[in-house]
Amino acid sequence: MTHNTTTSTRWTPYDSEVQYLMSTWGDGYFTVGDNGHVAVTTREATMDIRRVVDTLVERGVTFPILIRFQDVLHGRVVQLNEAFRDAITELSYENTYNGVYPIKVNQLHEVVEEVLDAGRPYGMGLECGSKAELIAALPHLERDDTLLICNGYKDQTSVDLILTGQLLGKNVIPVMEKYDEFLALMAASRQRHIDTQFGVRVRLTTAGAGKWADSGGDLSKFGISIPELVRLMDQLKEWDRMDAFKLLHFHLGSQISDIRSLKKAVKEITQVYVQLRDRGCPVEYLDVGGGLGVNYGASYASDDDGINYSLQEYANAVVQTIKEVCDMHNAPHPVIISESGRALTAHHSVLVVNTLGMYRKDEVEPDFAPQDDAHQVVLDLTETLSWITSETELDLAQLLEAFHDAAGKRQEADTLFGFGYLSLEEKALAERLYWSVCRRVNRMLHAMDEEEVLPPELEALDTHLVDQCLCDFSVFQSALDHWAIGQRFPIVPLQRLDEEPDRRAVLVDLTCDSDGKVSSYVSANDDRRFMDMHALRPNEPYYLGFFLMGAYQDIMGDTHNLFGRVSEAHVYADDQEEDGFYVEKIIPGTTVQDMLALVQYFPQDLHSRMNKIIRTKIDDGTIRPKRGFELLEQYKAVFNQHTYYTRHDP
Ligand SMILES: *Cc1c(COP(=O)(O)O)cnc(C)c1O
């Protein structure tokens, strides 16, 4: 039991930061202001997120809203590059770092442009993994030396496009994932008389750790094995094209949890590098792939969502390991490339979700008294309740007894109802009394000082008594990784954080899917199945912020229940503005019509079908023609509405 209800000191915004572990995952960007609102701080200004949401609502933006804080994205790009710069200076590394942004993490044009803009002083490039991504990335290579790394298995069209990029003098490097890809590239380059360059993804024996461990190691989908690499070298020598081999690459998988597995992989790839150099192969670039992790919740612990290193430690580990192996073999230091995606984009977007209602188990009123002719089972339950309500000091054994009494009576009520001896109203009353007893017992348990080990039935009370908070969003659209792989995202109320949260709730979404809920939370509690929040007040909006949503989530979201894309707002910090920000762009969410078109329903056909039904009813006299056409208009009007909950102002 960690709850302590005897504290008399006032709850402060700082207490909320601790409760929601904000210093762990917030990375200095997210804090709680004195007004109890979550704030985001960038170089430019500090912005009150609740204020941003209010501004958007005033401008007619509908929930859920994904807010992109472009300055946070900018800040992360700078942070990554500076970390490598520092490591290079600190360790006297004799070459440079060159980051490339893997656009699959978030392909949105504004995101890619912001990354390129922030990374321009550092020569930041791009990475693509498919044909469509290649098409999008190629025209963004402003300078000739800007890198474009092409991963993924490539077809003839992609190979031709890559060669075209090289012909135009751009620094495009296709990475060979399979041996036959290498043969295809060389054949096409000979045919077009282009001196191509390429890299090789090596299948290392080191596997990552964590959820994406299979991306590296013997079981990985992609990569050229060591025997194939030897064959490839022989082939190049025979063609006298050793000069084309420019880059070595590996990718351990996303969210590397343990820095040791990274070091091991870097050591292994550098060993390959020095041996290739030794054989006269002029490899210039060593690409350590993605995998730089983000701390979603846990501290530096061996927790599923945690990583055991900082951004700086990651950069130091890469630079130092490469340097050590190179120096040992007198090999020149290569240009270091990393393909960090998650670590750049995760922080910058916040999903804002509106709460629609809070549901809790029905209890009896505090002054409840049964009627004289009430059923015995109701009287018994009332007696148990009065007993524990009147006592202020009960020990564990007495609380257990009270709970057993109530549970037994509730079971009895169920049985009586089954045989027809109890009315619906009496059964309802019995249930409400039962929940009142449970709530009281639970409250007294939490108030007990000692760290008692509780009997399982009392331990389970927390779960049974938890509230349900209905939220206007879809887990499948906006937090796919939560549903698919149990990824936890920090969720924090955007307001009232200067008040102690007095409710524990499970967040459920709008989909008709029992999986459509958030089942695990980032919190200081031992029990992470619930979220601490405040009781909702009538006519007072209560918004929740889902943080670290910028990597993978919005781009992988699906269309379960046809909810679709959420509204989006791009916000910039500006200390010249009164509120410290301005809204640069608003992209409305998907409409009903857009979503239906995806599954081949089209307005014309639906309208005419509905029209036919209504006409039949007019013809047979069920409704008047005027009413009939009103109903049709009402049906048609919904096509342009957004798919999420639409609030009707009376
Ligand atoms: C997905 C991927 C990345 C990005 O990984 P993050 O963990 O997001 O940094 C980088 N490189 C390759 C080859 C990838 O497949």
The ligand as an SDF file (V2000), in Angstrom:
LIG
                    3D

 15 15  0  0  0  0  0  0  0  0999 V2000
   13.2090    1.5580  -38.4460 C   0  0  0  0  0  0  0  0  0  0  0  0
   14.6050    1.7370  -38.8090 C   0  0  0  0  0  0  0  0  0  0  0  0
   15.3430    2.8010  -38.2620 C   0  0  0  0  0  0  0  0  0  0  0  0
   14.8080    3.7260  -37.2030 C   0  0  0  0  0  0  0  0  0  0  0  0
   14.9280    3.1420  -35.9590 O   0  0  0  0  0  0  0  0  0  0  0  0
   14.6480    3.9810  -34.6050 P   0  0  0  0  0  0  0  0  0  0  0  0
   14.6720    2.9610  -33.5610 O   0  0  0  0  0  0  0  0  0  0  0  0
   13.3520    4.6570  -34.7710 O   0  0  0  0  0  0  0  0  0  0  0  0
   15.7630    4.9460  -34.4500 O   0  0  0  0  0  0  0  0  0  0  0  0
   16.6270    2.9740  -38.6920 C   0  0  0  0  0  0  0  0  0  0  0  0
   17.1660    2.1460  -39.6270 N   0  0  0  0  0  0  0  0  0  0  0  0
   16.4990    1.1150  -40.1590 C   0  0  0  0  0  0  0  0  0  0  0  0
   17.1420    0.2430  -41.1630 C   0  0  0  0  0  0  0  0  0  0  0  0
   15.1930    0.8750  -39.7710 C   0  0  0  0  0  0  0  0  0  0  0  0
   14.5270   -0.1590  -40.2780 O   0  0  0  0  0  0  0  0  0  0  0  0
  1  2  1  0
  2  3  1  0
  2 14  2  0
  3  4  1  0
  3 10  2  0
  4  5  1  0
  5  6  1  0
  6  7  2  0
  6  8  1  0
  6  9  1  0
 10 11  1  0
 11 12  2  0
 12 13  1  0
 12 14  1  0
 14 15  1  0
M  END
$$$$
